[in-house]
Amino acid sequence: MPISKLDSKMDSPSKTICCCLCCKVDRYKYVTVVSMGPTANNEVVVASRCLLNSEFDTFASYTYDERGLYAVAIVFAFYRE
């Protein structure tokens, strides 16, 4: 899916989080995890765990599920000095 279509499907809070992440590029280290695959009438559960400092670190996630294909993207942003 082109980025422009993905952007149009994102909800407002996700866009806000992504904008905040992108504005502070030089002070953050980013880790991105993307899972994709066919659903084929099965249920898929994606979970993640991460130790974050709630004052500085953050994350954003987006889920796509349509026409037998799922995709889950998670971006973690870790503050570094």
PyMOL CGO cylinders between C-alpha atoms (Angstrom):
from pymol import cmd
from pymol.cgo import CYLINDER

trace = [
    CYLINDER, 0.00, 0.00, 0.00, 1.43, 3.40, -0.92, 0.3, 1, 1, 1, 1, 1, 1,
    CYLINDER, 1.43, 3.40, -0.92, 2.30, 5.69, 1.98, 0.3, 1, 1, 1, 1, 1, 1,
    CYLINDER, 2.30, 5.69, 1.98, -0.25, 8.27, 0.81, 0.3, 1, 1, 1, 1, 1, 1,
    CYLINDER, -0.25, 8.27, 0.81, -3.10, 5.74, 1.12, 0.3, 1, 1, 1, 1, 1, 1,
    CYLINDER, -3.10, 5.74, 1.12, -1.84, 4.53, 4.50, 0.3, 1, 1, 1, 1, 1, 1,
    CYLINDER, -1.84, 4.53, 4.50, -1.68, 8.14, 5.71, 0.3, 1, 1, 1, 1, 1, 1,
    CYLINDER, -1.68, 8.14, 5.71, -5.28, 8.77, 4.64, 0.3, 1, 1, 1, 1, 1, 1,
    CYLINDER, -5.28, 8.77, 4.64, -6.46, 5.74, 6.67, 0.3, 1, 1, 1, 1, 1, 1,
    CYLINDER, -6.46, 5.74, 6.67, -4.65, 6.71, 9.89, 0.3, 1, 1, 1, 1, 1, 1,
    CYLINDER, -4.65, 6.71, 9.89, -6.74, 8.19, 12.65, 0.3, 1, 1, 1, 1, 1, 1,
    CYLINDER, -6.74, 8.19, 12.65, -5.98, 11.63, 14.05, 0.3, 1, 1, 1, 1, 1, 1,
    CYLINDER, -5.98, 11.63, 14.05, -4.23, 10.50, 17.30, 0.3, 1, 1, 1, 1, 1, 1,
    CYLINDER, -4.23, 10.50, 17.30, -1.85, 8.28, 15.30, 0.3, 1, 1, 1, 1, 1, 1,
    CYLINDER, -1.85, 8.28, 15.30, -1.01, 11.16, 12.97, 0.3, 1, 1, 1, 1, 1, 1,
    CYLINDER, -1.01, 11.16, 12.97, -0.34, 13.42, 15.96, 0.3, 1, 1, 1, 1, 1, 1,
    CYLINDER, -0.34, 13.42, 15.96, 1.99, 10.87, 17.55, 0.3, 1, 1, 1, 1, 1, 1,
    CYLINDER, 1.99, 10.87, 17.55, 3.87, 10.34, 14.27, 0.3, 1, 1, 1, 1, 1, 1,
    CYLINDER, 3.87, 10.34, 14.27, 4.22, 14.08, 13.76, 0.3, 1, 1, 1, 1, 1, 1,
    CYLINDER, 4.22, 14.08, 13.76, 5.61, 14.51, 17.27, 0.3, 1, 1, 1, 1, 1, 1,
    CYLINDER, 5.61, 14.51, 17.27, 8.06, 11.67, 16.68, 0.3, 1, 1, 1, 1, 1, 1,
    CYLINDER, 8.06, 11.67, 16.68, 9.27, 13.05, 13.35, 0.3, 1, 1, 1, 1, 1, 1,
    CYLINDER, 9.27, 13.05, 13.35, 9.83, 16.56, 14.67, 0.3, 1, 1, 1, 1, 1, 1,
    CYLINDER, 9.83, 16.56, 14.67, 12.47, 15.40, 17.19, 0.3, 1, 1, 1, 1, 1, 1,
    CYLINDER, 12.47, 15.40, 17.19, 14.60, 13.18, 14.96, 0.3, 1, 1, 1, 1, 1, 1,
    CYLINDER, 14.60, 13.18, 14.96, 18.02, 14.23, 16.23, 0.3, 1, 1, 1, 1, 1, 1,
    CYLINDER, 18.02, 14.23, 16.23, 17.26, 13.47, 19.90, 0.3, 1, 1, 1, 1, 1, 1,
    CYLINDER, 17.26, 13.47, 19.90, 15.54, 10.11, 19.46, 0.3, 1, 1, 1, 1, 1, 1,
    CYLINDER, 15.54, 10.11, 19.46, 16.58, 6.64, 18.40, 0.3, 1, 1, 1, 1, 1, 1,
    CYLINDER, 16.58, 6.64, 18.40, 13.82, 4.80, 16.52, 0.3, 1, 1, 1, 1, 1, 1,
    CYLINDER, 13.82, 4.80, 16.52, 13.06, 1.09, 16.49, 0.3, 1, 1, 1, 1, 1, 1,
    CYLINDER, 13.06, 1.09, 16.49, 10.46, -0.12, 13.99, 0.3, 1, 1, 1, 1, 1, 1,
    CYLINDER, 10.46, -0.12, 13.99, 8.74, -3.50, 14.04, 0.3, 1, 1, 1, 1, 1, 1,
    CYLINDER, 8.74, -3.50, 14.04, 6.46, -4.53, 11.15, 0.3, 1, 1, 1, 1, 1, 1,
    CYLINDER, 6.46, -4.53, 11.15, 4.53, -7.80, 10.97, 0.3, 1, 1, 1, 1, 1, 1,
    CYLINDER, 4.53, -7.80, 10.97, 2.65, -8.79, 7.80, 0.3, 1, 1, 1, 1, 1, 1,
    CYLINDER, 2.65, -8.79, 7.80, 0.95, -11.91, 6.54, 0.3, 1, 1, 1, 1, 1, 1,
    CYLINDER, 0.95, -11.91, 6.54, -2.21, -13.58, 5.30, 0.3, 1, 1, 1, 1, 1, 1,
    CYLINDER, -2.21, -13.58, 5.30, -5.12, -13.95, 7.69, 0.3, 1, 1, 1, 1, 1, 1,
    CYLINDER, -5.12, -13.95, 7.69, -6.64, -16.92, 5.79, 0.3, 1, 1, 1, 1, 1, 1,
    CYLINDER, -6.64, -16.92, 5.79, -9.67, -17.09, 8.12, 0.3, 1, 1, 1, 1, 1, 1,
    CYLINDER, -9.67, -17.09, 8.12, -7.41, -17.17, 11.17, 0.3, 1, 1, 1, 1, 1, 1,
    CYLINDER, -7.41, -17.17, 11.17, -7.14, -14.77, 14.06, 0.3, 1, 1, 1, 1, 1, 1,
    CYLINDER, -7.14, -14.77, 14.06, -3.79, -13.04, 14.49, 0.3, 1, 1, 1, 1, 1, 1,
    CYLINDER, -3.79, -13.04, 14.49, -2.56, -11.53, 17.75, 0.3, 1, 1, 1, 1, 1, 1,
    CYLINDER, -2.56, -11.53, 17.75, 0.52, -9.29, 17.82, 0.3, 1, 1, 1, 1, 1, 1,
    CYLINDER, 0.52, -9.29, 17.82, 1.97, -8.22, 21.16, 0.3, 1, 1, 1, 1, 1, 1,
    CYLINDER, 1.97, -8.22, 21.16, 5.04, -6.23, 22.13, 0.3, 1, 1, 1, 1, 1, 1,
    CYLINDER, 5.04, -6.23, 22.13, 6.78, -5.30, 25.35, 0.3, 1, 1, 1, 1, 1, 1,
    CYLINDER, 6.78, -5.30, 25.35, 9.23, -2.51, 25.88, 0.3, 1, 1, 1, 1, 1, 1,
    CYLINDER, 9.23, -2.51, 25.88, 10.66, -0.70, 28.87, 0.3, 1, 1, 1, 1, 1, 1,
    CYLINDER, 10.66, -0.70, 28.87, 9.91, 2.99, 28.34, 0.3, 1, 1, 1, 1, 1, 1,
    CYLINDER, 9.91, 2.99, 28.34, 10.56, 6.12, 30.35, 0.3, 1, 1, 1, 1, 1, 1,
    CYLINDER, 10.56, 6.12, 30.35, 7.06, 7.65, 30.25, 0.3, 1, 1, 1, 1, 1, 1,
    CYLINDER, 7.06, 7.65, 30.25, 8.48, 11.17, 30.54, 0.3, 1, 1, 1, 1, 1, 1,
    CYLINDER, 8.48, 11.17, 30.54, 10.63, 11.01, 27.36, 0.3, 1, 1, 1, 1, 1, 1,
    CYLINDER, 10.63, 11.01, 27.36, 10.01, 7.79, 25.39, 0.3, 1, 1, 1, 1, 1, 1,
    CYLINDER, 10.01, 7.79, 25.39, 6.94, 7.02, 23.31, 0.3, 1, 1, 1, 1, 1, 1,
    CYLINDER, 6.94, 7.02, 23.31, 5.56, 4.75, 20.61, 0.3, 1, 1, 1, 1, 1, 1,
    CYLINDER, 5.56, 4.75, 20.61, 3.00, 4.74, 17.81, 0.3, 1, 1, 1, 1, 1, 1,
    CYLINDER, 3.00, 4.74, 17.81, 1.25, 1.78, 16.19, 0.3, 1, 1, 1, 1, 1, 1,
    CYLINDER, 1.25, 1.78, 16.19, -0.98, 1.18, 13.20, 0.3, 1, 1, 1, 1, 1, 1,
    CYLINDER, -0.98, 1.18, 13.20, -2.98, -1.91, 12.23, 0.3, 1, 1, 1, 1, 1, 1,
    CYLINDER, -2.98, -1.91, 12.23, -4.22, -2.76, 8.74, 0.3, 1, 1, 1, 1, 1, 1,
    CYLINDER, -4.22, -2.76, 8.74, -6.55, -5.72, 8.14, 0.3, 1, 1, 1, 1, 1, 1,
    CYLINDER, -6.55, -5.72, 8.14, -8.31, -6.08, 4.83, 0.3, 1, 1, 1, 1, 1, 1,
    CYLINDER, -8.31, -6.08, 4.83, -8.86, -8.65, 2.06, 0.3, 1, 1, 1, 1, 1, 1,
    CYLINDER, -8.86, -8.65, 2.06, -7.08, -11.49, 3.84, 0.3, 1, 1, 1, 1, 1, 1,
    CYLINDER, -7.08, -11.49, 3.84, -3.93, -9.48, 4.62, 0.3, 1, 1, 1, 1, 1, 1,
    CYLINDER, -3.93, -9.48, 4.62, -2.87, -8.04, 7.94, 0.3, 1, 1, 1, 1, 1, 1,
    CYLINDER, -2.87, -8.04, 7.94, -0.08, -5.64, 8.80, 0.3, 1, 1, 1, 1, 1, 1,
    CYLINDER, -0.08, -5.64, 8.80, 0.92, -4.23, 12.17, 0.3, 1, 1, 1, 1, 1, 1,
    CYLINDER, 0.92, -4.23, 12.17, 3.57, -1.50, 12.43, 0.3, 1, 1, 1, 1, 1, 1,
    CYLINDER, 3.57, -1.50, 12.43, 4.98, -0.25, 15.72, 0.3, 1, 1, 1, 1, 1, 1,
    CYLINDER, 4.98, -0.25, 15.72, 7.51, 2.58, 16.03, 0.3, 1, 1, 1, 1, 1, 1,
    CYLINDER, 7.51, 2.58, 16.03, 9.29, 3.06, 19.36, 0.3, 1, 1, 1, 1, 1, 1,
    CYLINDER, 9.29, 3.06, 19.36, 11.09, 6.35, 20.02, 0.3, 1, 1, 1, 1, 1, 1,
    CYLINDER, 11.09, 6.35, 20.02, 13.78, 6.36, 22.71, 0.3, 1, 1, 1, 1, 1, 1,
    CYLINDER, 13.78, 6.36, 22.71, 15.20, 9.66, 23.93, 0.3, 1, 1, 1, 1, 1, 1,
    CYLINDER, 15.20, 9.66, 23.93, 18.99, 9.93, 23.91, 0.3, 1, 1, 1, 1, 1, 1,
    CYLINDER, 18.99, 9.93, 23.91, 21.15, 12.76, 25.14, 0.3, 1, 1, 1, 1, 1, 1,
]
cmd.load_cgo(trace, "trace")
